[in-house]
Structure formats: structure tokens, C-alpha cells
Amino acid sequence: MQLLQQRTTAPSRQGLHVCNVAVPSKPPAFKAPKRSKVEIIKEKSDYLRHPLMEELVNENPHINDDAMQLMKFHGSYMQDHREKRSFGQGKFYQFMMRTRQPSGMVTNQLYLVMDELADKYGNGTLRLTTRQAYQLHGVLKHDLKTVFSTVIKNMGSTLGACGDVNRNVMGPAAPFVNKPEYALAQKCANDIADLLAPQSGAYYDVWLDGEKFVSVYKEDPKVTADRAFNGYGTNYTN
């Protein structure tokens, strides 16, 4: 930056004058911003499908780097359990699954299912995060499809719980029946979560093998209309 000294003749408060003005020393760059590696991986993934689907069914205990980036949008991270490493065997791979539950609202049925999954396929712990989501740690790769499909079939979801997205939408979880503002805040959190959720059908292709899944939950029609609205050119069109 350069400081150019100039004197102004315009009157100013308390007789003060502007003496130094900061201006850029170099002209602004006109190069287009460089796309991130993750954006390119997503573009080539057929809407968050490949190579994740291939990596989940091979014999390796881990998935490759591209699949690991896609896995985040399905609600999971691959981790290394250092304390379980065997000498000379390298990393001990396992996965953490995180739920998507706006306002931290969870049915009794889903809680019981998550608790059972933690004991049967995880490390025996079920963690509640400050973002009002559950995390289930210690899942091995060959158990991922069982764990994810069980959560989905019990009215849970992990879609968009990790990665460069909004993740879980927080709100008041207090079950006050005589305070309508709490119910309105919870509905708002649900609507925002629905609006920003990835719209690819890959989630059900990967974890339910494309099986038709019927849910009693239906998003607000206004959310559907707002998602389709492109009056400001913010939706990508091919």
C-alpha cells in the first residue's frame, strides 16, 4: 500500500483535515478464482456417487481420498484409531457417523436404535454434540451400510451432516407445548435444513441400494418452491 499525502480544503469537525489516504500500490487482479479440489471431485462424482460406491465394496479397510471427500456429504468421516494400531500394520481405519437432526429433535425409536448401533457396531459410546447432533464412533467400513441403512429406515438421516455445507441446523429443543414460539423456531430450523440439503438421490443409492424409501415426512411446499426459484441467478443451470 502507498500513502498519498493530500490536503483537503473542505471544513471538518474540530478543524481536523485528512492528510493521508491509503491506495493500492498494485492494480487489482483480474484472474478468475481457482476452483478447489473438492469442487472438482464433486463435479466428477455423478452427484456424490462415484468413486464412493466402488470404494465401499472393495476389500480395503479404508476408502481413497476422493471417496473420503464425498463421504463427508453422506455424514461420515474416516479416522485412524491410534491405540488400536498393530505393530507394523499401519493405520487402524474406522468411521464416525454424524446425524442430521434440526433443533436436536430425535424420536424415542431413533434414540434406541442409535444406542443399539453404538454397542453393536461402534465403540459403545453415543455422543451428543454442541450442534445438537449425534456422533457414533468406531464403525468399520464393512459395517457402514448396515449402520446407515438402519438409521434411515428408522426415520433418521445423516445427509449433509459433514463437509462444506451448513451441517446441522440448530434450534430450541425444549418441548414446551404452551409456547408456540418454540414450535415456530423448530419448524424454521426444519425448513432451513430441507432447503439447504443436497438434492441428489445418491444418498439412497449408496445406502439403500436405490431401494424406494417411503417417509411420512414431507417438506413444506414453500421450501420446494423457494429452492426452485432462480430469480436472482443463484441456482446453477447446465
C-alpha positions as CSV (number, residue, x, y, z in Angstrom):
1,M,0.0,0.0,0.0
2,Q,1.2,3.6,-0.6
3,L,0.3,6.6,1.5
4,L,-0.5,9.6,-0.7
5,Q,-0.4,12.9,1.2
6,Q,-3.1,15.4,0.3
7,R,-4.7,18.4,1.9
8,T,-8.4,19.0,1.8
9,T,-9.9,22.4,1.9
10,A,-13.3,21.2,3.0
11,P,-14.2,22.1,6.5
12,S,-14.1,19.3,9.0
13,R,-15.1,18.6,12.6
14,Q,-12.9,20.4,15.2
15,G,-10.7,21.8,12.5
16,L,-9.2,18.5,11.5
17,H,-8.2,17.7,7.9
18,V,-7.5,14.4,6.0
19,C,-3.7,14.2,5.4
20,N,-3.1,10.6,4.4
21,V,-5.1,8.4,2.1
22,A,-4.3,4.7,1.6
23,V,-4.5,3.5,-2.0
24,P,-3.5,0.1,-3.6
25,S,0.1,0.0,-4.8
26,K,-0.8,-2.6,-7.5
27,P,-3.8,-2.8,-9.8
28,P,-6.4,-5.4,-8.8
29,A,-6.0,-8.9,-10.3
30,F,-8.5,-9.9,-13.0
31,K,-7.8,-13.7,-12.9
32,A,-10.7,-16.0,-12.3
33,P,-10.8,-17.6,-8.9
34,K,-9.3,-21.1,-8.8
35,R,-11.7,-23.9,-8.0
36,S,-11.0,-26.0,-5.0
37,K,-10.0,-29.7,-5.4
38,V,-13.2,-30.7,-3.5
39,E,-15.4,-28.8,-6.0
40,I,-13.8,-30.7,-8.9
41,I,-14.3,-34.1,-7.1
42,K,-17.9,-33.3,-6.6
43,E,-18.4,-32.3,-10.2
44,K,-17.0,-35.6,-11.4
45,S,-18.8,-37.7,-8.9
46,D,-22.2,-38.1,-10.6
47,Y,-23.9,-36.2,-7.8
48,L,-21.9,-37.7,-4.9
49,R,-21.9,-41.3,-6.1
50,H,-18.5,-42.2,-7.5
51,P,-16.0,-43.4,-6.6
52,L,-17.6,-43.8,-3.1
53,M,-19.9,-46.6,-4.2
54,E,-16.9,-48.6,-5.6
55,E,-14.7,-47.9,-2.6
56,L,-17.3,-49.2,-0.1
57,V,-17.5,-52.7,-1.6
58,N,-13.8,-53.4,-2.1
59,E,-11.6,-55.4,0.3
60,N,-9.7,-52.5,1.7
61,P,-10.4,-51.3,5.3
62,H,-10.3,-47.7,4.1
63,I,-11.6,-45.6,1.2
64,N,-9.5,-43.4,-1.1
65,D,-9.1,-39.7,-0.9
66,D,-11.8,-38.8,-3.4
67,A,-14.3,-41.1,-1.8
68,M,-13.4,-39.7,1.6
69,Q,-14.4,-36.2,0.4
70,L,-17.7,-37.4,-0.9
71,M,-18.3,-39.4,2.3
72,K,-18.5,-36.2,4.3
73,F,-21.7,-35.2,2.5
74,H,-23.2,-38.5,3.4
75,G,-22.5,-37.7,7.1
76,S,-19.3,-39.5,7.9
77,Y,-15.5,-39.1,8.4
78,M,-12.8,-41.7,8.1
79,Q,-10.5,-41.8,11.1
80,D,-7.5,-43.6,12.4
81,H,-7.6,-45.2,15.9
82,R,-4.0,-44.9,17.0
83,E,-4.4,-47.0,20.1
84,K,-5.6,-50.0,18.1
85,R,-2.8,-50.0,15.6
86,S,-0.8,-53.2,15.4
87,F,2.9,-53.1,15.1
88,G,4.0,-52.9,11.5
89,Q,0.4,-52.9,10.2
90,G,-0.1,-49.2,9.7
91,K,-3.3,-47.3,10.4
92,F,-6.4,-48.8,12.0
93,Y,-9.2,-47.3,10.0
94,Q,-12.7,-46.6,11.3
95,F,-15.5,-44.2,10.6
96,M,-17.5,-41.7,12.6
97,M,-21.2,-41.2,11.6
98,R,-23.0,-37.9,12.4
99,T,-26.7,-37.4,12.3
100,R,-28.7,-34.6,10.8
101,Q,-31.4,-33.6,13.3
102,P,-32.6,-29.9,13.2
103,S,-33.2,-28.5,16.6
104,G,-31.8,-31.7,18.1
105,M,-35.2,-33.3,17.8
106,V,-35.0,-37.1,18.0
107,T,-37.8,-39.7,18.3
108,N,-37.6,-42.3,21.1
109,Q,-37.4,-45.0,18.4
110,L,-34.3,-43.4,16.7
111,Y,-32.5,-42.9,20.0
112,L,-32.9,-46.5,21.0
113,V,-31.7,-47.6,17.5
114,M,-28.7,-45.4,17.7
115,D,-27.9,-46.7,21.2
116,E,-28.1,-50.3,20.0
117,L,-25.9,-49.5,16.9
118,A,-23.2,-47.9,19.1
119,D,-22.9,-51.1,21.2
120,K,-23.1,-53.5,18.2
121,Y,-21.1,-51.7,15.5
122,G,-19.4,-48.7,17.3
123,N,-17.2,-48.3,20.2
124,G,-20.0,-48.3,22.8
125,T,-20.4,-44.6,23.0
126,L,-23.1,-42.3,21.6
127,R,-22.1,-38.6,21.7
128,L,-24.3,-35.6,21.6
129,T,-22.5,-32.6,20.0
130,T,-22.9,-28.9,20.7
131,R,-24.6,-28.7,17.3
132,Q,-27.4,-30.9,18.6
133,A,-26.4,-34.0,16.5
134,Y,-25.4,-37.5,17.5
135,Q,-22.0,-38.9,16.7
136,L,-21.3,-42.7,16.5
137,H,-17.6,-43.6,16.6
138,G,-15.7,-46.7,15.8
139,V,-17.7,-48.1,12.8
140,L,-15.7,-50.4,10.5
141,K,-16.1,-50.0,6.7
142,H,-17.8,-53.3,6.2
143,D,-20.5,-52.3,8.7
144,L,-21.2,-48.8,7.3
145,K,-24.1,-49.8,5.0
146,T,-25.8,-51.7,7.8
147,V,-25.5,-48.7,10.2
148,F,-26.5,-46.1,7.7
149,S,-29.5,-48.0,6.3
150,T,-30.7,-48.8,9.8
151,V,-30.7,-45.1,10.8
152,I,-32.5,-44.1,7.5
153,K,-35.2,-46.8,8.0
154,N,-35.9,-45.6,11.5
155,M,-36.6,-42.1,10.3
156,G,-33.2,-40.7,10.8
157,S,-30.8,-39.0,8.4
158,T,-27.1,-38.2,8.1
159,L,-27.3,-36.4,4.8
160,G,-25.2,-33.2,4.7
161,A,-24.1,-33.6,8.3
162,C,-20.4,-33.1,7.4
163,G,-18.4,-31.4,4.7
164,D,-18.5,-27.9,3.2
165,V,-22.2,-27.4,3.8
166,N,-24.4,-25.9,6.5
167,R,-24.4,-29.2,8.5
168,N,-27.0,-29.4,11.3
169,V,-29.4,-26.5,11.8
170,M,-29.7,-25.6,15.5
171,G,-32.8,-24.5,17.3
172,P,-34.6,-24.8,20.7
173,A,-35.3,-28.4,21.5
174,A,-37.3,-27.6,24.7
175,P,-40.7,-29.4,24.4
176,F,-42.9,-26.5,25.7
177,V,-46.4,-27.1,24.5
178,N,-47.7,-23.8,25.8
179,K,-45.2,-21.6,24.0
180,P,-45.9,-21.5,20.2
181,E,-42.7,-19.6,19.5
182,Y,-40.7,-22.8,20.3
183,A,-42.7,-24.8,17.7
184,L,-42.2,-22.0,15.1
185,A,-38.5,-21.9,15.7
186,Q,-38.3,-25.7,15.3
187,K,-40.3,-25.6,12.1
188,C,-38.0,-22.8,10.8
189,A,-34.9,-25.0,11.6
190,N,-36.5,-27.9,9.7
191,D,-37.3,-25.8,6.7
192,I,-33.8,-24.3,6.5
193,A,-32.3,-27.9,6.8
194,D,-34.6,-29.1,4.0
195,L,-33.9,-26.1,1.8
196,L,-30.1,-26.5,2.1
197,A,-29.9,-30.3,2.0
198,P,-28.2,-31.9,-1.0
199,Q,-30.8,-32.8,-3.6
200,S,-29.0,-35.8,-5.1
201,G,-30.6,-39.2,-5.0
202,A,-27.2,-40.6,-4.4
203,Y,-27.9,-40.9,-0.6
204,Y,-30.4,-43.7,-1.1
205,D,-28.5,-45.2,-4.0
206,V,-25.4,-45.7,-1.8
207,W,-27.0,-46.8,1.5
208,L,-30.3,-48.4,0.4
209,D,-29.1,-49.7,-3.0
210,G,-31.6,-47.5,-4.7
211,E,-34.5,-49.0,-2.7
212,K,-37.6,-46.9,-2.7
213,F,-38.0,-45.5,0.8
214,V,-41.3,-44.1,1.8
215,S,-41.3,-41.5,4.6
216,V,-44.3,-39.9,6.3
217,Y,-42.3,-36.7,6.5
218,K,-43.0,-34.2,3.7
219,E,-41.2,-30.9,3.4
220,D,-43.2,-27.6,3.3
221,P,-44.3,-26.8,-0.3
222,K,-42.9,-23.3,0.2
223,V,-39.5,-24.8,0.7
224,T,-39.8,-26.7,-2.5
225,A,-40.9,-23.6,-4.4
226,D,-38.1,-21.4,-2.8
227,R,-35.5,-24.0,-3.8
228,A,-36.6,-23.9,-7.4
229,F,-36.8,-20.1,-7.6
230,N,-33.9,-18.7,-9.6
231,G,-34.9,-15.0,-10.0
232,Y,-31.5,-13.9,-8.8
233,G,-29.5,-16.4,-10.8
234,T,-28.2,-18.2,-7.7
235,N,-29.1,-21.7,-8.9
236,Y,-26.7,-23.4,-11.2
237,T,-28.2,-24.3,-14.6
238,N,-26.4,-26.5,-17.1
